[in-house]
Amino acid sequence: MTRPVPRRSEASFARAKEAFGRIDVVVSNVGIELIDTPVPETTDEQVELLLNGNVRGTRYTL
């Protein structure tokens, strides 16, 4: 498994710290859902998409 977009996040934090001096709050607001797909019918690819967006995206932002 690869870490999703770490360089972009790190670069964004570096630019914010340079511009503002510090970061007091981080809001990682992401969410993906499969409205029309019942859980038993989800594919491995769909589960991976959900995990990457909903769990890993937030984890690697912080």
N, CA, C and O atoms as a MOPAC input file, in Angstrom:
PM7 MOZYME 1SCF
protein

 N      0.84200 1    -1.17700 1     0.00000 1
 C      0.00000 1     0.00000 1     0.00000 1
 C      0.88800 1     1.24200 1     0.00000 1
 O      1.89200 1     1.29100 1     0.71000 1
 N      0.52900 1     2.21500 1    -0.77400 1
 C      1.27900 1     3.46000 1    -0.80400 1
 C      0.51400 1     4.53400 1    -0.04600 1
 O     -0.71500 1     4.51300 1     0.02300 1
 N      1.24500 1     5.45000 1     0.50800 1
 C      0.65100 1     6.56300 1     1.25400 1
 C      0.06400 1     7.56100 1     0.27100 1
 O      0.79100 1     8.04200 1    -0.59900 1
 N     -1.23500 1     7.90000 1     0.37000 1
 C     -1.86400 1     8.77300 1    -0.62600 1
 C     -1.40200 1    10.22500 1    -0.51700 1
 O     -1.53200 1    10.84500 1     0.53800 1
 N     -0.87800 1    10.74900 1    -1.58100 1
 C     -0.51500 1    12.14800 1    -1.78600 1
 C      0.22200 1    12.80600 1    -0.61700 1
 O     -0.14300 1    13.91500 1    -0.22600 1
 N      1.23700 1    12.16700 1    -0.05000 1
 C      1.89000 1    12.77800 1     1.10500 1
 C      2.64900 1    14.05000 1     0.76900 1
 O      2.65900 1    14.99700 1     1.55600 1
 N      3.27900 1    14.07900 1    -0.38900 1
 C      4.09200 1    15.25300 1    -0.74000 1
 C      3.24400 1    16.50000 1    -0.89900 1
 O      3.65800 1    17.59000 1    -0.50700 1
 N      2.05500 1    16.34500 1    -1.47400 1
 C      1.17600 1    17.49800 1    -1.64400 1
 C      0.74000 1    18.04800 1    -0.29000 1
 O      0.73100 1    19.26300 1    -0.08900 1
 N      0.38300 1    17.17400 1     0.63000 1
 C     -0.01100 1    17.61200 1     1.97000 1
 C      1.14500 1    18.28400 1     2.67900 1
 O      0.97800 1    19.35100 1     3.27000 1
 N      2.31800 1    17.67200 1     2.62600 1
 C      3.48200 1    18.24600 1     3.28800 1
 C      3.83200 1    19.61000 1     2.70300 1
 O      4.18900 1    20.53000 1     3.43800 1
 N      3.73000 1    19.74100 1     1.39700 1
 C      4.02100 1    21.02500 1     0.75200 1
 C      2.98700 1    22.07900 1     1.15700 1
 O      3.33700 1    23.24000 1     1.36500 1
 N      1.73900 1    21.68800 1     1.26800 1
 C      0.68300 1    22.62500 1     1.68300 1
 C      0.92300 1    23.11800 1     3.10100 1
 O      0.78900 1    24.30900 1     3.38000 1
 N      1.28200 1    22.19700 1     4.00200 1
 C      1.56800 1    22.60100 1     5.37400 1
 C      2.77900 1    23.52600 1     5.42900 1
 O      2.78000 1    24.50600 1     6.17400 1
 N      3.79700 1    23.22200 1     4.65100 1
 C      5.00200 1    24.06400 1     4.63700 1
 C      4.66900 1    25.47700 1     4.15300 1
 O      5.14500 1    26.45500 1     4.73000 1
 N      3.85400 1    25.59100 1     3.09800 1
 C      3.46400 1    26.91900 1     2.59600 1
 C      2.63800 1    27.67900 1     3.63200 1
 O      2.82800 1    28.88200 1     3.81400 1
 N      1.73100 1    26.99100 1     4.30300 1
 C      0.90800 1    27.64300 1     5.32600 1
 C      1.76800 1    28.13700 1     6.49300 1
 O      1.57400 1    29.24800 1     6.98500 1
 N      2.71100 1    27.31200 1     6.92900 1
 C      3.58300 1    27.72000 1     8.02600 1
 C      4.46200 1    28.90100 1     7.62700 1
 O      4.73400 1    29.78800 1     8.43600 1
 N      4.89700 1    28.89900 1     6.38000 1
 C      5.71800 1    30.01200 1     5.89300 1
 C      4.89500 1    31.30500 1     5.83800 1
 O      5.38300 1    32.37500 1     6.20100 1
 N      3.66400 1    31.19600 1     5.38900 1
 C      2.81400 1    32.37400 1     5.23700 1
 C      2.28200 1    32.90300 1     6.57300 1
 O      2.17700 1    34.11400 1     6.76700 1
 N      1.94800 1    31.98500 1     7.49500 1
 C      1.26900 1    32.39600 1     8.72200 1
 C      2.08600 1    32.18500 1     9.99500 1
 O      1.69100 1    32.64400 1    11.06700 1
 N      3.21200 1    31.50200 1     9.88800 1
 C      4.06200 1    31.30000 1    11.04000 1
 C      3.76800 1    30.03700 1    11.83500 1
 O      4.68400 1    29.43800 1    12.39900 1
 N      2.52600 1    29.62700 1    11.88900 1
 C      2.15800 1    28.40400 1    12.61300 1
 C      0.78800 1    27.92300 1    12.14100 1
 O      0.05200 1    28.64800 1    11.47000 1
 N      0.47100 1    26.70200 1    12.50300 1
 C     -0.83500 1    26.11900 1    12.18500 1
 C     -1.49300 1    25.75800 1    13.50400 1
 O     -0.97500 1    24.92900 1    14.25300 1
 N     -2.62600 1    26.37100 1    13.79100 1
 C     -3.32900 1    26.11200 1    15.04800 1
 C     -4.39700 1    25.03000 1    14.92200 1
 O     -4.64700 1    24.29400 1    15.87700 1
 N     -5.02500 1    24.92800 1    13.75800 1
 C     -6.13500 1    23.99500 1    13.57000 1
 C     -6.03400 1    23.36700 1    12.18400 1
 O     -5.69900 1    24.03600 1    11.20700 1
 N     -6.32800 1    22.07600 1    12.11600 1
 C     -6.40000 1    21.37800 1    10.83100 1
 C     -7.76000 1    20.69900 1    10.75800 1
 O     -8.13900 1    19.95300 1    11.66000 1
 N     -8.48400 1    20.95700 1     9.69300 1
 C     -9.76400 1    20.29400 1     9.46500 1
 C     -9.60400 1    19.42500 1     8.22900 1
 O     -9.38200 1    19.92600 1     7.12700 1
 N     -9.71700 1    18.14200 1     8.42200 1
 C     -9.63000 1    17.20700 1     7.30700 1
 C    -11.04400 1    16.72600 1     7.01400 1
 O    -11.53300 1    15.78700 1     7.64200 1
 N    -11.68500 1    17.36600 1     6.07300 1
 C    -13.09200 1    17.12100 1     5.78500 1
 C    -13.21500 1    16.36800 1     4.46400 1
 O    -13.19700 1    16.96400 1     3.38700 1
 N    -13.33800 1    15.06000 1     4.56700 1
 C    -13.46900 1    14.24500 1     3.36600 1
 C    -14.47800 1    13.15000 1     3.65800 1
 O    -14.60500 1    12.69800 1     4.79600 1
 N    -15.17500 1    12.73800 1     2.65800 1
 C    -16.09900 1    11.62900 1     2.83900 1
 C    -16.57100 1    11.09500 1     1.49900 1
 O    -16.96000 1    11.84900 1     0.60700 1
 N    -16.52700 1     9.80600 1     1.38500 1
 C    -16.97900 1     9.13200 1     0.17100 1
 C    -17.98000 1     8.07400 1     0.61000 1
 O    -17.75700 1     7.37100 1     1.59500 1
 N    -19.06900 1     7.96500 1    -0.11200 1
 C    -20.01600 1     6.89600 1     0.18400 1
 C    -20.54100 1     6.30100 1    -1.11500 1
 O    -20.51900 1     6.94000 1    -2.16600 1
 N    -21.00100 1     5.08900 1    -1.01800 1
 C    -21.56100 1     4.39000 1    -2.17500 1
 C    -23.06300 1     4.24900 1    -1.93400 1
 O    -23.52800 1     3.21100 1    -1.46500 1
 N    -23.80200 1     5.27700 1    -2.25200 1
 C    -25.22700 1     5.35100 1    -1.93500 1
 C    -26.02500 1     4.22200 1    -2.59300 1
 O    -26.89600 1     3.62600 1    -1.95900 1
 N    -25.73600 1     3.93500 1    -3.83000 1
 C    -26.54300 1     2.97300 1    -4.57700 1
 C    -26.00600 1     1.54500 1    -4.54600 1
 O    -26.50200 1     0.68100 1    -5.27000 1
 N    -24.99300 1     1.29100 1    -3.71100 1
 C    -24.39600 1    -0.04500 1    -3.68800 1
 C    -24.56300 1    -0.67200 1    -2.30800 1
 O    -23.97800 1    -0.18600 1    -1.34000 1
 N    -25.34400 1    -1.73500 1    -2.19900 1
 C    -25.44500 1    -2.43400 1    -0.90900 1
 C    -24.08300 1    -3.00500 1    -0.50600 1
 O    -23.31000 1    -3.43600 1    -1.36200 1
 N    -23.79500 1    -3.00500 1     0.78200 1
 C    -22.49400 1    -3.45000 1     1.28300 1
 C    -22.09200 1    -4.82400 1     0.74600 1
 O    -20.94700 1    -4.99100 1     0.32700 1
 N    -22.99500 1    -5.82100 1     0.74200 1
 C    -22.56900 1    -7.13600 1     0.23400 1
 C    -22.16700 1    -7.13500 1    -1.24600 1
 O    -21.50900 1    -8.06500 1    -1.71200 1
 N    -22.56200 1    -6.09700 1    -1.97700 1
 C    -22.26400 1    -6.03500 1    -3.41100 1
 C    -21.05700 1    -5.15500 1    -3.74300 1
 O    -20.72200 1    -4.99700 1    -4.91700 1
 N    -20.40400 1    -4.58600 1    -2.74300 1
 C    -19.25900 1    -3.72900 1    -3.03800 1
 C    -18.07000 1    -4.56000 1    -3.51000 1
 O    -17.85800 1    -5.68600 1    -3.06100 1
 N    -17.31900 1    -3.98900 1    -4.40300 1
 C    -16.11400 1    -4.65600 1    -4.91400 1
 C    -14.91200 1    -4.27800 1    -4.04100 1
 O    -14.97500 1    -3.33500 1    -3.25100 1
 N    -13.84100 1    -5.01700 1    -4.19500 1
 C    -12.60800 1    -4.68300 1    -3.47700 1
 C    -12.11900 1    -3.28900 1    -3.84800 1
 O    -11.60200 1    -2.56800 1    -2.99500 1
 N    -12.27400 1    -2.91000 1    -5.09200 1
 C    -11.84100 1    -1.58600 1    -5.54600 1
 C    -12.65800 1    -0.49200 1    -4.85900 1
 O    -12.11400 1     0.54500 1    -4.48100 1
 N    -13.96800 1    -0.72300 1    -4.69700 1
 C    -14.80900 1     0.26500 1    -4.02500 1
 C    -14.44700 1     0.38400 1    -2.54500 1
 O    -14.42700 1     1.48700 1    -1.99800 1
 N    -14.16600 1    -0.73000 1    -1.90600 1
 C    -13.76100 1    -0.69900 1    -0.50200 1
 C    -12.43900 1     0.04600 1    -0.35800 1
 O    -12.27300 1     0.83700 1     0.56900 1
 N    -11.51700 1    -0.19500 1    -1.24900 1
 C    -10.22400 1     0.50200 1    -1.22700 1
 C    -10.42100 1     2.00400 1    -1.41200 1
 O     -9.77100 1     2.79600 1    -0.72900 1
 N    -11.30100 1     2.40700 1    -2.31900 1
 C    -11.61100 1     3.81700 1    -2.53300 1
 C    -12.16200 1     4.44100 1    -1.24900 1
 O    -11.74500 1     5.53200 1    -0.85900 1
 N    -13.09400 1     3.75300 1    -0.59500 1
 C    -13.67000 1     4.25200 1     0.65500 1
 C    -12.60700 1     4.39300 1     1.74000 1
 O    -12.54500 1     5.41400 1     2.42500 1
 N    -11.77300 1     3.36700 1     1.89500 1
 C    -10.72400 1     3.43000 1     2.91100 1
 C     -9.72300 1     4.54700 1     2.62000 1
 O     -9.32100 1     5.27400 1     3.52900 1
 N     -9.32800 1     4.68300 1     1.37500 1
 C     -8.37300 1     5.72900 1     1.02200 1
 C     -8.93100 1     7.11500 1     1.31000 1
 O     -8.22600 1     7.96800 1     1.84800 1
 N    -10.17700 1     7.34300 1     0.96200 1
 C    -10.76300 1     8.66900 1     1.16700 1
 C    -11.17400 1     8.93200 1     2.59400 1
 O    -10.86300 1     9.98700 1     3.14700 1
 N    -11.86400 1     7.99300 1     3.19600 1
 C    -12.48200 1     8.23200 1     4.49400 1
 C    -11.56200 1     7.98800 1     5.68600 1
 O    -11.73400 1     8.61400 1     6.73200 1
 N    -10.60900 1     7.10900 1     5.54900 1
 C     -9.73900 1     6.78800 1     6.68400 1
 C     -8.31400 1     7.24900 1     6.42400 1
 O     -7.76200 1     8.04600 1     7.18200 1
 N     -7.73300 1     6.75200 1     5.36700 1
 C     -6.31100 1     7.04600 1     5.11900 1
 C     -6.07700 1     8.52300 1     4.78300 1
 O     -5.06100 1     9.09300 1     5.18100 1
 N     -6.99600 1     9.13600 1     4.06400 1
 C     -6.82900 1    10.54200 1     3.73100 1
 C     -6.71800 1    11.41100 1     4.97500 1
 O     -5.85100 1    12.28100 1     5.05800 1
 N     -7.58600 1    11.17600 1     5.92600 1
 C     -7.53800 1    11.93000 1     7.18100 1
 C     -6.29200 1    11.58200 1     7.97500 1
 O     -5.61300 1    12.47000 1     8.49100 1
 N     -5.99100 1    10.30300 1     8.07600 1
 C     -4.81200 1     9.88100 1     8.85300 1
 C     -3.53900 1    10.52400 1     8.33200 1
 O     -2.73100 1    11.02000 1     9.11800 1
 N     -3.35000 1    10.52400 1     7.03600 1
 C     -2.10800 1    11.05200 1     6.47600 1
 C     -2.09500 1    12.56500 1     6.39600 1
 O     -1.03400 1    13.16000 1     6.21000 1
 N     -3.24400 1    13.20000 1     6.53000 1
 C     -3.25700 1    14.66500 1     6.61300 1
 C     -2.68800 1    15.11100 1     7.94400 1
 O     -1.96300 1    16.10300 1     8.02700 1
 N     -3.02800 1    14.36400 1     8.98500 1
 C     -2.56500 1    14.72700 1    10.32500 1
 C     -1.20200 1    14.14700 1    10.57700 1
 O     -0.63800 1    14.34100 1    11.65400 1

